[in-house]
Amino acid sequence: MSSRFFHAADSSDESSSSDEEELYSEDDEVEKQDEEPSEEEEGSDEEESDSDAENEGGLNRFLKDQASEASSDDEEKVTVVKSAKDKRLEELEGTVRLIENAEKINDWAVISSEFDKLNRQIIKLMQSGPTPKLYVKAIADLEDFMNETIAKQKVSTKKMNATNARGLNAVKQRIRKNNKDHAKDIEQYRENEEAYMKADIEEEQMPVVRTKRTHTAVATGDDFDDDEGFATVGRGGKTLQYTPESILKHLRSIVESRGKKNTDRLEQIRVMERLLDVATTPYQKIRVMLTLISTRFDLTSGSASSMSQEQWKLAEHEFGSLLHQLETERSIVVVENAEEWEDDEKPPQAAPGEKLRVPGSIVSFIERLDDELTRSLQHIDPHTAEYIERLTDEGALYTNVVRGLLYIEGLKKDSKLETPQESINRIVMRRLEHIYFKPSQVVTILEENTWKVVPSKLDSSITPRGQVSDIGALVQTLCTYLFQHSEGIIRARAMLCQVYFLALHDQYYRARDMMLMSHLQETISNFDISTQILFNRTLVQVGLCAFRAGLIYEAQNTLQEICGSGRQKELLAQGVMIQRYSQVSPEQERLERQRQLPFHMHINLELLECVYLTCSMLLEIPLLAQTGSSPDIKKRVISKTYRRMLEYHERQIFTGPPENTRDHVMQASKALAAGEWKKSSDFIHLIKIWDLMSEPEKIKGMLSEHIQEEGLRTYLFTYAPYYDTLSVSTLASMFDMSDRKVAAVISKMISHEELAAALDQVNSAIIFRKGVELSRLQSLALTLSDKASSLIESNERTLEQRTQGTANAFERSGAQGGRGGRGGGRGVRGQRSDGRGAQGGRPRGGGQFTGGALGGAVKV
């Protein structure tokens, strides 16, 4: 057994079997690639002599230059690389073959899908040259075949199946519109098919040969542009040259390709970086940087993904360079209302006495940089070092915001430029949103670092350099400017930012007054969702400020709307709560996640819950004691959330030591209700979340005082029916309070009619009045009366709903006096002595509804 390959290898002389084995071992890999069978029966001597010359080419093909490269490394193999155009042509041929095969079996579903694929492939081929003739032939033949099929279907009794019919209709709708674009080529093809296909109008390109150790480049000449022997090649094999004169042409081609499919934006960015290096004039540099920054933003597709940190930093650096160029070259301005320059051969020239206007938007760049940083922080785990590192970029962004504001202020001073006021308002709002939620110490450092970078010759007319030390005045200035020059959403957001800042810095009464005077609580539902989130955050911050000031009732009342709903995360945009049976669509959930705030802007939800429950405890426990001792007082609920938690805690058979904030507050409530104010105070002090506040010891002292006072009120409400007189000094010793403080609390309770007693200041004692409280039977009778009245009212409301439009529904057939109606019924109940009529029977006017048996029982 031997192969043609080995016969061709030693055609010059006869080789021994050992020589063949040696050759086989050396060329094992080459033989595996051979398409011919590796084994063949040995033929006659005549067949061997005929095949020697035939297989000589096979040897040269597989063992090319083996003798000349014997000294080189064995790893250096030669591969043939096809151009992208050749590969696309092969794909096109494969698609055409699939269409032809489908035509043979009349499979229009395959034809439709492959026709769409064919049109997608031809787009790339037409970008680098004329329309391939193979494509023209394919669409022309397909149209003819489609017409034949339609004609056959008209006379055929057998209908086409549904899948084929849909495919045929789809091809019918698309092919005629598609062939109109190639009507001239199709006409030439149909005139003479053979001549059209033989004509070769395309230039054949030689395949590029490369080795594994060398790089491949396509060049049109012998000389290369760079020292390494490589040149940048564009479409058609032409070498691209970047010169100052060609910058505007390159920029126009890049701008025109924005938004199109199959556009390599990274390649465009590399081209513009080269253009920026060769730019010589300020106008060229500004134009290139404006386009370059916009293209970097285009890399982010959709709102779900964020811009990479590397690209963001490059965009931020280029934006800083753009501002520096504009600050240096005052004769060129970037404004939104400028006209596009159409002539790419020569740069524009400014008219005498005017500035050269370049179309662009500095404010939009700032907003996009800010939004991309926020989106990036949303996607990073806040508990990692990466988040802290990414947060450091905010300083550079804030510097560019301030520099952008200074530049827009300068444009505003020139009345000829007609800079809109809205641009300054937007950028001032962005600056305010970066500082309103931060402590003044942090903002001071941020401002100082910013003004160090800003050139000393630049200053702001809105916020001069001298206001760096006084952050309160800075926030006041920015907000006042927006109050005067803006309206709508920006004005409302500025108001909320100032209220938030005042509440954060413990100026409760100013924050409260501004919040009430703004009347935003009445119109906030008309604003967008982001403004509603800011309103909720401001409301919570005002409540926390009231708590730090010791105003328990105000704090609980302010936090009630947010914390009482159980949806704090959603309302503050600090998380998405996915419920089991929620009707939230994926699109709504995606929008909800986009609105989430970065972690460094969050308000601690555990601290918020602790403050809310503590305030509710201090208000609810005395109220429960008051309603328990006086049943005649209508039951009032301050916090349903707290009551629900307290009832659940009381139902527990065994209660262990408190583990979380909620357990501490519940056990403190239980101790306070039992009169053990010291134990209650200890439970509250054990909560570790108080350490997150600025002055935890002061907060704990304030809470102890309130617990003592509310413990005294609870004791008096609970045990007042059992005392005739009670010494003030005894109460002072029980609750570790001064006599003066105890007397003040009791006087307040007496004045508010919460306690039926009198204060004997001579003997320093409380004298309780007896007989004022109702007995147990009287209380139950009043309760029954209230329930019966409410039942009658609900019955009447039900009757009104059911008899609407049928006024005579309850009129009896034998009644006299026209309409009965419910008016007479009310008259009967109003005059109980005369309501039964002159004859002691039913009053005239028909059968009136009077509440039934229960109504009669109550009247009697």
C-alpha positions in Angstrom: 0.0 0.0 0.0 1.3 3.5 -0.8 -0.2 6.8 -1.8 0.2 9.2 -4.7 1.7 11.7 -2.3 4.8 9.5 -1.6 5.1 8.4 -5.2 5.3 12.0 -6.2 7.8 12.7 -3.4 10.5 10.5 -5.0 9.6 10.5 -8.7 13.3 10.9 -9.6 14.4 7.5 -8.4 13.0 4.4 -6.7 13.0 4.7 -2.9 13.1 2.0 -0.3 10.4 1.3 2.2 12.6 2.8 4.9 12.8 6.1 3.0 9.0 6.2 2.7 8.6 5.6 6.5 11.0 8.5 7.2 9.1 10.8 4.9 5.8 9.8 6.4 7.0 10.6 9.9 8.3 14.0 8.9 5.1 15.1 7.0 2.4 13.6 9.2 0.5 16.9 9.6 0.6 17.7 5.9 -0.9 14.3 5.0 -3.8 14.9 7.4 -4.8 18.0 5.4 -4.9 16.2 2.1 -8.4 15.9 0.7 -7.6 12.9 -1.4 -7.8 9.4 0.1 -4.6 8.5 2.0 -4.6 4.9 0.8 -4.9 3.6 -2.7 -4.2 0.3 -4.4 -0.8 0.2 -6.1 -1.3 0.3 -9.8 0.9 -0.8 -12.6 4.2 0.8 -13.5 2.5 2.7 -16.3 0.0 4.3 -13.9 2.8 5.3 -11.6 4.7 7.0 -14.4 1.5 8.9 -15.5 0.8 10.0 -11.9 4.3 11.3 -11.3 3.9 14.4 -13.4 0.3 14.9 -12.2 1.2 14.8 -8.5 4.3 17.0 -8.9 2.0 20.0 -8.4 0.6 18.5 -5.2 4.0 18.1 -3.8 4.8 21.7 -4.5 1.5 22.8 -3.0 1.9 21.0 0.3 5.7 21.2 0.7 6.3 24.6 -0.7 9.9 26.0 -0.1 10.6 23.1 2.2 14.2 22.9 1.1 14.9 26.6 1.2 13.4 27.0 4.7 15.0 24.0 6.3 17.1 26.2 8.5 14.1 28.2 9.8 12.0 27.4 12.8 9.4 24.6 12.3 6.7 26.7 14.0 6.7 29.3 11.2 3.9 28.1 8.9 2.4 30.0 5.9 -1.3 30.7 5.8 -3.4 32.3 3.1 -5.6 35.2 4.4 -8.7 36.1 2.5 -9.9 39.7 2.4 -13.2 40.6 4.1 -14.7 41.3 0.7 -13.9 37.8 -0.5 -15.4 36.3 2.6 -18.6 38.3 2.1 -18.8 37.2 -1.6 -18.5 33.6 -0.5 -21.3 34.1 2.0 -23.4 35.8 -0.7 -22.8 32.8 -3.0 -23.9 30.4 -0.3 -27.1 32.4 0.2 -27.9 32.4 -3.5 -27.4 28.6 -3.6 -29.8 28.2 -0.8 -32.4 30.3 -2.6 -31.9 28.3 -5.8 -32.3 25.0 -3.9 -35.5 26.3 -2.2 -36.9 27.3 -5.6 -36.5 23.7 -6.8 -38.8 22.4 -4.1 -41.0 25.5 -4.0 -40.2 26.3 -0.3 -41.1 30.0 0.0 -40.5 30.1 3.7 -36.8 29.4 3.2 -36.7 31.8 0.2 -38.2 34.6 2.3 -35.7 34.2 5.1 -32.7 33.8 2.8 -33.8 36.8 0.7 -33.8 39.0 3.8 -30.3 37.6 4.7 -29.2 38.3 1.1 -30.2 42.0 1.4 -28.4 42.3 4.7 -25.2 40.9 3.2 -25.3 43.2 0.1 -25.3 46.3 2.3 -21.7 45.7 3.4 -20.6 44.7 -0.1 -22.0 47.8 -1.7 -20.2 50.0 0.8 -16.8 48.9 -0.6 -17.7 48.8 -4.3 -20.4 48.3 -7.0 -23.3 45.9 -6.8 -22.1 42.3 -7.3 -23.4 40.8 -10.5 -24.3 37.6 -8.7 -26.7 39.6 -6.6 -28.3 41.2 -9.6 -28.7 37.7 -11.3 -30.2 36.3 -8.1 -32.9 39.0 -7.6 -33.8 39.1 -11.2 -34.2 35.3 -11.4 -36.2 35.3 -8.1 -38.6 37.9 -9.4 -39.2 35.8 -12.6 -39.7 32.7 -10.5 -42.1 34.6 -8.2 -44.2 35.8 -11.2 -44.3 32.2 -12.6 -45.5 30.9 -9.2 -48.2 33.5 -8.9 -49.4 32.7 -12.4 -49.5 29.0 -11.6 -51.5 29.6 -8.4 -54.1 31.5 -10.2 -55.0 28.6 -12.5 -54.2 25.8 -10.1 -56.9 24.1 -8.1 -54.5 23.0 -5.3 -53.9 25.8 -2.8 -50.5 26.5 -1.3 -50.1 25.7 2.4 -50.2 28.6 4.9 -46.4 28.8 5.6 -45.5 28.9 1.9 -48.3 31.4 1.2 -46.9 33.8 3.9 -43.4 33.4 2.5 -44.6 34.1 -1.0 -46.5 37.2 0.1 -43.5 38.5 2.1 -41.2 38.1 -0.9 -43.8 39.7 -3.2 -44.1 42.8 -1.0 -40.3 43.3 -0.7 -38.8 42.2 -4.0 -40.5 44.7 -6.2 -39.6 47.6 -3.9 -36.0 46.2 -3.7 -35.6 45.7 -7.4 -36.5 49.3 -8.2 -33.1 50.3 -6.7 -31.3 48.0 -9.1 -33.6 48.4 -12.1 -30.8 49.5 -14.5 -28.5 46.5 -13.6 -31.5 44.1 -13.9 -32.4 45.5 -17.3 -28.8 45.0 -18.6 -28.8 41.4 -17.2 -32.1 40.5 -18.9 -31.0 41.9 -22.3 -28.0 39.6 -22.5 -27.4 37.3 -19.5 -24.2 35.6 -20.8 -22.5 38.8 -21.8 -23.5 40.6 -18.6 -22.0 37.8 -16.4 -18.8 37.5 -18.5 -17.9 41.1 -18.2 -15.5 41.7 -15.4 -15.9 45.2 -14.0 -14.6 44.5 -10.5 -10.9 44.7 -9.7 -9.5 41.5 -8.4 -7.4 41.9 -5.3 -4.6 39.6 -4.5 -4.8 37.7 -1.2 -2.5 38.9 1.5 0.0 36.3 2.6 1.1 36.5 6.2 2.9 34.3 8.7 2.2 33.7 12.3 5.1 35.7 13.4 4.5 38.8 11.2 1.6 41.3 11.0 -0.3 42.0 7.8 -1.0 45.4 6.4 -2.4 46.5 3.1 -0.6 49.3 1.3 -1.0 50.8 -2.1 2.5 52.0 -2.6 6.1 51.1 -1.8 6.5 53.7 0.8 4.6 53.6 4.2 3.5 56.4 6.3 5.1 55.4 9.6 8.5 54.1 10.6 7.3 50.6 11.3 6.2 49.9 7.8 2.4 50.2 8.3 -0.2 52.5 7.0 -3.8 53.2 7.9 -6.0 51.9 5.1 -9.6 52.9 4.4 -12.3 51.4 2.2 -11.1 50.4 -1.3 -7.5 49.9 -0.1 -6.7 53.6 -0.1 -4.3 54.9 2.5 -5.8 57.5 4.9 -3.9 60.6 5.4 -4.6 62.9 8.3 -3.6 66.5 7.6 -4.9 69.8 9.0 -6.6 70.5 5.7 -8.6 67.2 5.7 -9.8 67.5 9.3 -13.2 69.0 8.4 -13.8 66.4 5.8 -13.1 63.6 8.2 -15.4 65.1 10.8 -18.2 65.5 8.3 -18.0 61.8 7.3 -18.0 60.8 11.0 -21.0 63.0 11.8 -22.9 61.7 8.9 -22.4 58.1 10.0 -23.7 58.7 13.5 -26.7 56.6 14.3 -26.2 54.2 11.4 -25.9 50.4 11.8 -22.5 48.6 11.7 -20.6 51.8 12.6 -17.4 51.2 14.5 -17.4 54.0 17.0 -14.2 53.0 18.6 -12.5 53.3 15.2 -14.1 56.7 14.8 -12.7 57.7 18.2 -9.2 56.6 17.2 -9.5 58.6 14.0 -10.6 61.8 15.9 -7.7 61.3 18.4 -5.3 61.4 15.4 -7.1 64.4 14.1 -6.8 66.2 17.4 -3.0 65.5 17.3 -2.6 67.1 13.8 -5.0 70.0 14.5 -3.2 73.3 14.4 -5.8 76.1 14.8 -8.1 76.6 17.8 -11.1 76.3 15.6 -10.0 72.8 14.4 -9.3 71.7 18.0 -12.7 72.9 19.2 -14.5 71.2 16.4 -12.7 67.9 16.9 -13.2 67.9 20.7 -16.9 68.6 20.3 -17.4 65.7 17.9 -15.1 63.4 20.0 -17.0 63.9 23.2 -20.3 63.3 21.5 -19.0 60.1 20.0 -17.8 58.8 23.3 -21.3 59.3 24.7 -22.6 57.3 21.7 -20.7 54.3 23.0 -23.4 53.8 25.6 -26.4 52.2 24.0 -29.6 52.5 25.9 -30.4 53.7 29.4 -29.8 50.3 31.0 -26.1 50.3 30.6 -23.6 52.8 31.9 -20.5 54.4 30.3 -17.2 52.7 31.2 -15.0 54.4 33.7 -12.2 54.7 31.2 -14.3 56.4 28.5 -15.9 58.6 31.1 -12.6 59.9 32.3 -11.4 60.5 28.8 -14.6 62.4 28.0 -14.2 64.4 31.2 -10.6 65.2 30.5 -11.4 66.3 26.9 -14.3 68.4 28.2 -11.9 70.2 30.6 -9.5 70.7 27.6 -12.4 72.2 25.6 -13.2 74.6 28.4 -9.6 75.6 28.7 -9.4 76.2 24.9 -12.6 78.3 25.0 -11.3 80.3 28.0 -8.1 81.0 26.2 -9.5 81.8 22.8 -12.3 84.3 23.4 -12.9 85.0 19.7 -14.6 81.5 19.3 -17.8 80.6 21.3 -19.8 77.4 21.4 -23.5 78.2 21.4 -26.6 76.1 20.6 -28.1 78.5 18.1 -25.1 78.7 15.7 -25.4 77.5 12.1 -23.4 74.6 10.8 -20.4 75.4 8.5 -20.9 73.6 5.2 -17.6 74.3 3.4 -15.0 71.7 4.3 -12.3 73.1 2.2 -11.6 76.3 4.2 -12.4 77.2 7.8 -15.0 80.0 8.5 -14.0 83.5 9.2 -15.7 85.7 11.8 -17.1 89.1 10.7 -15.3 92.2 12.0 -16.4 93.0 15.5 -18.1 89.6 16.0 -17.2 86.2 17.5 -16.9 83.0 15.5 -19.8 80.8 16.6 -19.5 77.0 16.7 -22.6 74.8 17.1 -22.6 72.8 20.4 -23.9 72.7 23.9 -21.7 73.0 26.9 -24.7 72.5 29.3 -25.7 69.2 27.5 -22.2 67.8 28.0 -22.2 68.7 31.7 -25.6 67.0 32.1 -24.6 63.9 30.2 -21.4 63.6 32.3 -23.4 63.9 35.5 -26.0 61.4 34.3 -23.4 58.9 33.3 -21.6 59.1 36.6 -24.9 58.6 38.5 -25.7 55.6 36.3 -22.3 54.1 36.9 -22.7 54.5 40.7 -26.1 52.8 40.4 -24.5 49.7 38.9 -21.6 49.4 41.3 -21.8 47.5 44.6 -21.7 50.3 47.3 -19.9 48.1 49.8 -16.7 47.7 47.7 -13.6 49.8 47.2 -14.6 50.3 43.6 -17.6 52.5 44.6 -15.3 54.7 46.7 -12.8 55.0 43.9 -15.6 55.9 41.4 -17.0 58.5 43.8 -13.7 60.4 43.7 -14.6 61.4 40.1 -17.3 63.6 41.5 -14.7 66.3 42.4 -13.5 66.6 38.9 -17.0 66.7 37.6 -18.0 69.4 40.1 -15.0 71.5 38.9 -16.2 71.2 35.3 -19.7 72.2 36.4 -18.4 75.4 38.0 -16.1 76.2 35.1 -19.0 75.6 32.7 -21.2 78.0 34.8 -18.5 80.6 34.5 -18.3 80.2 30.7 -22.1 80.4 30.3 -22.1 83.5 32.5 -19.6 85.1 30.2 -21.7 84.3 27.1 -24.8 85.7 28.9 -23.0 89.1 29.3 -22.7 89.4 25.5 -26.2 90.4 24.3 -25.3 89.7 20.7 -25.0 85.9 21.4 -28.6 85.7 22.7 -27.8 83.0 25.3 -31.0 81.6 26.8 -31.6 82.0 30.5 -32.6 78.4 30.7 -29.0 77.3 30.1 -27.7 79.1 33.2 -30.7 77.7 35.2 -29.9 74.2 34.2 -26.3 74.3 35.1 -27.0 76.2 38.4 -29.5 73.4 39.3 -26.8 70.8 38.6 -24.4 72.5 40.9 -27.0 72.8 43.6 -27.9 69.1 43.3 -24.3 68.2 44.0 -24.1 70.1 47.4 -27.6 70.2 48.9 -27.5 66.8 50.6 -23.9 67.1 52.0 -22.7 68.5 55.3 -21.2 72.0 55.1 -17.7 70.6 56.0 -17.7 68.4 52.9 -19.0 71.2 50.7 -16.3 73.6 52.0 -13.5 71.2 50.9 -15.2 70.6 47.6 -15.5 74.3 46.9 -11.9 75.1 48.0 -10.5 72.4 45.7 -12.6 73.6 42.8 -11.5 77.3 43.0 -7.9 76.2 43.2 -8.2 74.7 39.7 -10.2 77.5 38.2 -8.0 80.2 36.7 -7.6 83.2 39.0 -8.7 85.6 36.3 -12.2 83.9 36.2 -14.8 84.8 38.7 -18.6 84.3 39.0 -21.1 87.1 39.3 -23.6 84.6 40.9 -21.3 83.0 43.4 -18.0 85.0 43.9 -14.9 83.3 45.3 -15.4 85.0 48.7 -18.4 82.8 49.5 -16.4 79.6 49.7 -16.2 79.7 53.5 -19.9 80.3 54.1 -21.7 77.3 52.6 -25.1 78.4 53.9 -24.8 81.7 52.0 -23.7 79.8 48.9 -26.8 77.6 48.9 -29.0 80.6 49.7 -27.5 82.5 46.7 -28.0 79.6 44.2 -31.6 79.1 45.3 -32.4 82.8 45.3 -31.1 83.0 41.8 -33.3 80.2 40.6 -36.3 81.7 42.4 -35.9 84.9 40.5 -35.0 83.6 37.0 -36.8 80.2 36.7 -40.2 78.7 37.1 -41.9 75.3 37.1 -39.9 72.2 38.0 -36.5 73.9 38.4 -38.0 76.5 40.9 -39.7 73.8 42.9 -36.6 71.6 43.0 -34.5 74.6 44.2 -37.0 75.2 47.0 -36.8 71.6 48.1 -33.0 71.6 48.0 -32.9 74.6 50.2 -35.4 73.1 52.7 -33.4 69.9 52.7 -30.1 71.8 53.4 -31.7 73.8 56.2 -33.2 70.7 57.8 -29.9 68.8 57.5 -28.1 71.6 59.5 -30.7 71.7 62.3 -32.6 74.8 61.2 -36.0 73.3 61.8 -38.2 76.4 62.0 -36.8 78.0 58.8 -37.1 74.7 56.9 -40.7 74.2 58.2 -41.8 77.7 57.3 -40.3 77.5 53.8 -41.9 74.1 53.3 -45.3 75.5 54.3 -45.0 78.7 52.3 -44.1 76.9 49.2 -47.5 75.0 49.2 -45.7 72.2 47.3 -47.6 69.6 49.3 -50.7 70.6 47.4 -49.3 70.5 43.9 -46.5 67.9 44.2 -48.6 65.2 42.5 -48.5 67.3 39.3 -44.7 67.2 39.1 -42.5 64.5 37.6 -41.5 61.4 39.6 -37.9 62.6 40.3 -39.3 65.8 41.9 -41.7 63.8 44.0 -38.8 61.7 45.2 -37.0 64.8 46.2 -40.1 66.0 48.0 -40.3 62.8 50.0 -36.6 63.0 50.9 -37.1 66.6 52.1 -40.1 65.7 54.1 -38.2 62.9 55.9 -35.2 65.2 56.5 -37.5 67.8 58.1 -39.0 65.1 60.4 -35.5 64.0 61.5 -34.6 67.6 62.1 -37.7 68.0 64.3 -36.7 64.9 66.3 -33.2 66.2 66.9 -34.8 69.4 68.2 -36.9 67.4 70.7 -40.2 68.1 68.9 -41.7 64.6 69.2 -45.2 65.4 68.0 -44.0 67.4 64.9 -41.5 64.7 64.0 -44.1 61.9 64.2 -46.6 63.9 62.2 -44.1 64.7 59.5 -42.8 61.1 59.2 -46.3 59.6 59.3 -47.0 59.8 55.6 -43.8 58.2 54.5 -43.1 55.6 57.3 -46.7 54.7 57.9 -47.1 53.5 54.3 -44.5 50.7 54.7 -43.0 51.7 51.3 -40.1 53.8 52.4 -37.7 52.3 49.9 -39.8 53.0 46.9 -40.9 56.5 48.1 -37.3 57.5 48.7 -35.9 55.8 45.6 -33.5 53.7 47.7 -34.6 50.2 46.5 -37.3 48.3 44.6 -39.7 46.2 46.6 -40.9 43.3 44.5 -44.1 41.9 45.9 -45.3 38.4 45.2 -48.5 39.3 43.5 -47.6 42.7 42.1 -48.8 43.9 38.7 -45.6 45.7 37.9 -44.5 45.1 34.3 -40.8 44.6 33.4 -40.8 48.0 31.7 -42.1 49.7 34.9 -39.5 47.8 37.0 -36.7 48.9 34.6 -37.8 52.6 34.9 -38.0 52.2 38.7 -34.4 50.9 38.9 -33.2 53.8 36.7 -34.7 56.3 39.2 -32.7 54.8 42.2 -30.4 57.2 43.9 -26.7 56.3 44.4 -25.8 54.9 47.8 -24.0 58.0 49.1 -27.3 59.9 48.8 -29.3 57.5 50.8 -31.1 58.3 54.1 -30.6 55.5 56.6 -33.9 53.6 56.7 -33.1 51.8 60.0 -32.5 55.2 61.7 -35.7 56.5 60.1 -37.7 53.6 61.4 -36.2 53.9 64.8 -37.1 57.6 65.0 -40.6 57.0 63.8 -41.3 54.1 66.2 -39.8 56.0 69.2 -42.0 59.1 68.5 -45.1 56.9 68.0 -44.3 55.2 71.4 -44.1 58.5 73.2 -47.5 59.5 71.8 -49.4 56.3 71.7 -48.7 54.8 75.2 -50.3 57.8 77.1 -53.2 57.8 74.6 -53.8 54.1 75.2 -53.8 54.7 79.0 -56.2 57.6 78.6 -58.7 55.7 76.5 -58.4 52.7 78.8 -59.4 54.6 81.9 -62.1 56.8 80.2 -64.2 54.7 77.8 -66.3 57.7 76.9 -63.4 59.2 75.0 -63.6 58.3 71.3 -60.7 56.0 70.4 -58.1 57.7 68.3 -55.2 56.1 66.5 -52.1 58.1 65.9 -50.0 55.4 64.1 -51.6 52.3 62.7 -48.2 50.8 61.9 -47.1 51.1 65.5 -50.4 49.8 66.9 -50.1 46.7 64.6 -46.6 46.0 65.8 -47.6 46.5 69.5 -50.6 44.1 69.2 -48.4 41.5 67.5 -45.8 41.8 70.2 -48.4 41.4 73.0 -49.8 38.3 71.4 -46.4 36.6 71.7 -46.4 33.9 74.4 -42.7 34.1 75.0 -40.6 37.2 74.4 -36.9 36.9 74.4 -34.3 39.7 74.7 -34.5 42.4 72.0 -32.4 41.7 68.9 -33.2 44.6 66.6 -34.5 48.1 66.7 -38.1 47.1 66.5 -37.8 44.7 69.4 -36.1 47.4 71.6 -38.9 49.9 70.9 -41.7 47.3 71.6 -40.2 46.2 74.9 -39.6 49.8 75.9 -43.3 50.5 75.1 -44.4 47.6 77.3 -42.3 48.9 80.2 -43.5 52.4 79.8 -47.1 51.2 79.8 -46.4 49.4 83.1 -45.0 52.6 84.6 -41.3 51.4 84.5 -39.9 54.4 82.9 -36.3 53.6 83.8 -36.5 50.2 82.2 -38.1 51.8 79.1 -35.3 54.4 78.9 -32.6 51.7 79.2 -34.2 49.8 76.2 -34.2 52.9 74.1 -30.6 53.8 75.0 -29.4 50.3 74.0 -30.3 50.9 70.4 -27.0 51.4 68.6 -28.4 53.3 65.7 -28.3 56.5 67.7 -24.5 56.6 67.2 -25.1 57.5 63.6 -26.4 60.9 64.7 -24.1 63.9 65.2 -24.6 64.2 69.0 -25.8 60.8 70.3 -25.5 61.6 74.0 -27.6 64.7 73.6 -30.3 62.7 71.7 -30.3 60.0 74.5 -30.7 62.7 77.2 -33.6 64.3 75.3 -35.3 60.9 75.0 -34.9 60.2 78.7 -36.6 63.5 79.6 -39.5 62.7 77.2 -39.8 59.2 78.6 -40.0 60.6 82.1 -42.7 63.0 81.2 -44.8 60.5 79.2 -44.4 58.0 82.0 -45.9 60.5 84.4 -48.8 61.2 82.1 -49.4 57.4 81.6 -49.3 56.9 85.4 -51.9 59.6 86.0 -54.2 58.4 83.2 -54.0 54.8 84.5 -54.4 55.4 88.3 -56.4 58.6 88.5 -59.7 56.8 89.3 -58.1 55.2 92.4 -56.8 58.4 94.0 -58.6 61.3 95.9 -55.4 63.3 96.4 -51.8 62.8 95.3 -48.7 64.6 96.5 -46.6 66.3 93.8 -43.4 65.4 95.7 -44.3 61.7 95.6 -44.7 61.9 91.8 -41.4 63.8 91.6 -39.5 61.1 93.5 -41.2 58.3 91.5 -40.2 59.8 88.1 -37.0 61.5 89.1 -38.2 64.9 88.1 -38.3 68.3 89.9 -41.5 69.4 91.6 -41.7 72.4 89.3 -41.6 70.1 86.2 -44.2 67.7 87.7 -46.5 70.7 88.4 -46.0 72.0 84.9 -47.0 68.7 83.3 -50.1 68.4 85.6 -51.2 71.9 84.9 -50.9 71.3 81.1 -53.0 68.1 81.4 -55.7 70.0 83.5 -55.8 72.9 81.0 -56.3 70.5 78.1 -59.1 68.8 80.0 -57.2 65.5 79.9 -57.3 65.2 83.7 -60.3 65.9 85.9 -58.4 67.3 88.8 -57.2 70.5 90.5 -53.8 71.5 91.6 -53.4 72.6 95.2 -50.3 74.8 95.2 -50.5 75.5 98.9 -50.2 71.8 99.9 -48.4 70.8 96.7 -50.9 68.1 95.9 -53.4 67.1 93.2 -57.1 66.8 94.1 -59.1 64.5 91.8 -62.7 65.2 91.1 -65.0 62.3 91.5 -68.3 61.6 89.7 -67.1 63.0 86.5 -66.3 59.6 85.0 -69.1 57.5 83.7 -69.9 54.1 85.1 -69.2 50.9 83.2 -72.9 50.5 82.3 -73.2 54.1 81.1 -70.1 53.6 78.9 -71.5 50.5 77.4 -74.9 52.2 76.8 -73.1 55.1 74.9 -71.1 52.6 72.9 -74.3 50.8 71.9 -76.0 54.0 70.9 -73.0 55.1 68.8 -73.0 51.7 67.0 -76.7 51.8 66.4 -76.6 55.3 64.9 -73.7 54.4 62.6 -75.7 51.3 61.5 -78.7 53.4 60.6 -76.6 55.9 58.7 -74.9 53.2 56.7 -78.3 51.6 56.0 -79.6 54.9 54.7 -76.6 55.4 52.5 -77.1 51.9 51.0 -80.8 52.8 50.4 -79.8 56.0 48.6 -77.5 54.2 46.3 -80.1 51.5 45.4 -83.0 53.9 44.9 -81.2 56.4 42.8 -83.6 57.2 39.9 -86.4 55.1 41.4 -88.0 57.4 43.9 -91.3 55.5 44.1 -89.7 52.1 44.6 -91.0 51.9 48.2 -94.5 53.4 47.6 -97.3 51.0 48.4 -100.2 50.5 46.0 -103.0 51.4 48.5 -101.2 54.5 50.0 -102.7 57.9 49.9 -101.1 61.3 49.8 -98.9 61.0 46.8 -95.1 60.4 47.3 -94.0 59.0 50.6 -90.3 59.4 50.2 -87.5 59.5 52.7 -88.2 63.1 53.6 -91.2 62.1 55.5 -89.3 59.4 57.2 -86.8 61.9 58.5 -89.7 64.1 59.7 -91.0 61.2 61.7 -87.7 60.6 63.3 -87.3 64.3 64.1 -90.7 64.5 65.9 -90.7 61.3 67.9 -93.9 62.1 69.9 -96.1 62.9 66.8 -94.4 60.7 64.3 -97.0 57.8 64.5 -99.8 60.0 63.0 -103.2 61.0 64.4 -104.5 57.5 64.4 -101.4 55.9 66.0 -100.7 54.1 62.7 -98.3 54.7 59.9 -98.0 58.3 58.8 -99.6 59.4 55.6 -97.7 59.5 52.4 -97.0 55.8 51.8 -94.9 53.2 53.4 -91.8 55.0 54.5 -88.5 53.4 55.5 -87.6 54.2 59.1 -84.7 52.0 59.9 -86.6 48.8 60.4 -87.0 47.0 63.8 -83.6 48.4 65.0 -84.7 51.9 64.2 -87.9 51.5 66.1 -86.2 50.0 69.1 -83.8 53.0 69.3 -86.7 55.5 69.0 -88.5 53.8 71.9 
